[in-house]
Amino acid sequence: MSEPIVQQTGRHLKWPALDWLEHVLMIMCGVCLMAFTASTFVDVVTRESGHALLWLQEVTSAFFTYGIFIGSAVATRRNDHLFLSALTEKMSGAPRLFFEVFNRVVVLLVGIGMVVFGWQNYLTGFGSFRMPSMLPMSYLYIAIPLCGILVALFSVEQIVNGLKNGFQSDADSMNAREVGV
């Protein structure tokens, strides 16, 4: 049987109601990665054959940009990056609670910053244009505040569920017993 696309690790920190969103974001991330790879390949082939398609660079950069920001949002939900967990996994009690919440509040503030400043960047992007399509840069910049909204949402999800259910998972307990903590 294949692995589910929505990871079950950290389940106690996730709302089941958002699983569909993680699923869709993972598929979008995969599509962006495949399209980025394919457009890069076609770009190299057409350049080497002497028939460069300049618009392919725009397509490649768009898929790369969206893939990065979608991936960042998914990584936030999956607790895969954006803060160090190795230190907190060895803690327990009040110190762990403090650092787990502190880490997620920092990520939440980063998400809010991405929304605020990404939106400003999006609005100014209507004055800059991509060549050769002459599309406004805003179509790339919108990925920043959208990612920020998702990062903030997933941070709030983890803070609320961590305070309600505890941040320590069964895997953390097993790792701590193996290490002898």
N, C-alpha and C positions, 0 to 999 in steps of 0.2 A: 504494500500500500504506500502511496506517495505521501510525502510530508505536506501538511496543510500550509497554504501560503501565509496565513495569519499564525504567527508563532505563539505557542502556548507558554513560553517562558515569561515570567513576570505577569502571569494571568491575573494575579490578585491586584495588580496595579492598573488593569484595563477594564473599561466598560464594554460589555459585549455589544452594546448598541453601536460602537464605533468600529467593530471588526470589518464591516462592509467597506468602510472608508480605507482602512489599511489594505484590504484586498485590492481595491481599485487603484490605490496609489502604487502598490507593488507591480501591478500589471502595467500601469503607465510608465513606471521606471524601466521595466523590461523593454517596452516598446521604444522608449527614448534611447536606451542603450543599443538596441538592434538597429534603429534608424540612424543613429550617430555613426555606428560602425559601417553600415551599408553606404551611407552618403560619403563618408571618408574614403572608402574603397573606390566608389565610382568617381569621386573627385580625382584621386591619384591616377586611375586608369585613363580618364579623359585628358588629363594634363599630359601624361606620358605619350598619349596617342596624338598630341598636338591639337586637340579639339576641346579645350577647357570650357567647362560650364561654370561661369563665375557665380551663378546663383546657388550652386551647391555649397559654397562656403557659408552662405546665410542659413541654409537648411541645417548644415552641420552644427553651426554655433547655436542655433535655436534648440535643437535636440540636446546638445550638451548642456546648455543653460537650464532647460527645464528638467533634465535628468538629475542634475546636481541638486536643485532646490526641492524636487519631489523626493529624492533620496534622503535629503537632510530631514525632511518632515517624517518620513517613515522611520529613519534611524532614531528620531526622538521618541516615537511611540514604542519602538522595540528596545529602547534603552541601550542602543548600540554605540552611541558616541555622544559627544557634546559635554560630557563631564566624566570625571574619574570615579569609578565605582570600586576599584580594588581596595582603596583605603577604607571606605565605609563598610564593605562586606566583612571586614575583620572587627568591626565595632558592634556594640549592642547597647540597648537601653537609650537613655537620654542623649548621649553623644551621637549615636547613630541617627536618631530621629532628627536632631539639629542639622547634621551635615547632609542627610538625605533631602530634607526640606530646603536647606540653603542651596544645594546644588540645583534643585529643580526651580527654585525662585530665580536664580541667575539665568537659567535657560529660558524661563518665562519672560524675564526682562529683555533678553536678547530677541525673543520672538516679537515682543511688543515694539522694540526698536526697529526690527525689520519691517513691521507693519507701518510705523510712522514714517521712517526715513525712506523705506522702499516706495511708499505711496508718493512722497515728494519727488523721488527720482522718476517714478512712472509719469507723473504729470509733466516734468521738465523734458521727458523723453519725446514728447510730441514736437519738440523743436529740433531734434536731430534725426537724421534719416540714414537707413542702410543702403548701401550700394550693392548691386545695381537696381534693386527692387523699388527703392525710394519709400519703403515702409518706415513709419516712425519707430524709433528705438523702444518706444513704450511697449511694443508687443513682446520684447524680451524682458523689460524691467518689471512687468506685472508679476512675474514669477517670484519676485522678492517679497512683496507684501502678502501674497497668497501663501508662501512658505511660512512667513511669520505668523499668520493666523493659525495654521496647522500646528506649528511648534508651540505656540501659546496654548492652544486647545489641548494638545497631548501633555503638556507640562501640568496644566490644571488637573487633567484626568489623573495623572500620577500623584500629584500632591493630595488631592481629595481621597483617592483610594489608599494611598500610603498612610495617611492619618487615620483612616477608617479601619484598614486591614493590617496595618504594619508594613514596613518596607522590606523586612526580611522574608525571603522566599524559602521554600523547603530546600532548594539547591544550596542556598547560602548556609543553611544550618548544617547540611551534610559536609560542605567544604570546610566549615569551621571545625567540625568534629574530626575530619581527616587531618587537619593541620594541628589539631590539639588545642584550639582556642576555647 
